[in-house]
Structures are given as structure tokens and as C-alpha cells.
Amino acid sequence: MRKIIKGKTYDTRTARQIDYWTNGYTPRDFSYCYESLYLKRTGEFFLHGEGGAMSRYGQHFGDMHGSGEQIRPLTVAEAKEWMEQHSTAYKYNEVFGETAE
């Protein structure tokens, strides 16, 4: 997916995927949710998410609901928080460096 937000381009084909998370539902389920954290060559993070009609990425089409996807730029602090919730300590340290014990 490619999107321009506030004059900046975010493209899942050219950015490096850092990690991903899924809620365990299959893509056919209305509650399905999948998120990928990306890092651009410029050092900016963004989140690409997609999901079923009942997920946070669901979209309204008139009086109907359907699946959808979205790109959201993240600050470094938001990327760290996402990784703390959805990734491993090994991957976190690989991206952000070793943490204090």
C-alpha cells in the first residue's frame, strides 16, 4: 500500500518491515486484524493495518460495513510502545538497541 500523508510518502513496498502482529483470526473473519510496523529509509516509522468489518480497520460504505486498511505514521515513542506490546525483546533490542535491566 502506498499513501501520502501531510506531504510525505509511506509505501509498504519500499520500506523495511520490522515486525507484524495478528489477533489470530482468519482473514475471512469480521474481527480479523493484522498490523505491520515499517521503517522508512529516512528513519520514520509507520504502521500498516488491515482488518475485517468489525476490526479497528473496518470501513463504512453507506449503511454497510466492510474490511479496510490504513497507514498511520508513528513517532519513535509510539513505535517503541507498539513493539513492547506486540514484539519480542530480541527484535526490540535489534531495532532500538539494548535496554537497561
Secondary structure as GFF3:
##gff-version 3
##sequence-region A 1 101
A	DSSP	beta_strand	2	5	.	.	.	ID=ss1
A	DSSP	beta_strand	8	11	.	.	.	ID=ss2
A	DSSP	beta_strand	16	22	.	.	.	ID=ss3
A	DSSP	beta_strand	33	39	.	.	.	ID=ss4
A	DSSP	beta_strand	45	51	.	.	.	ID=ss5
A	DSSP	beta_strand	59	61	.	.	.	ID=ss6
A	DSSP	beta_strand	64	66	.	.	.	ID=ss7
A	DSSP	beta_strand	68	74	.	.	.	ID=ss8
A	DSSP	alpha_helix	76	86	.	.	.	ID=ss9
A	DSSP	alpha_helix	89	96	.	.	.	ID=ss10
###
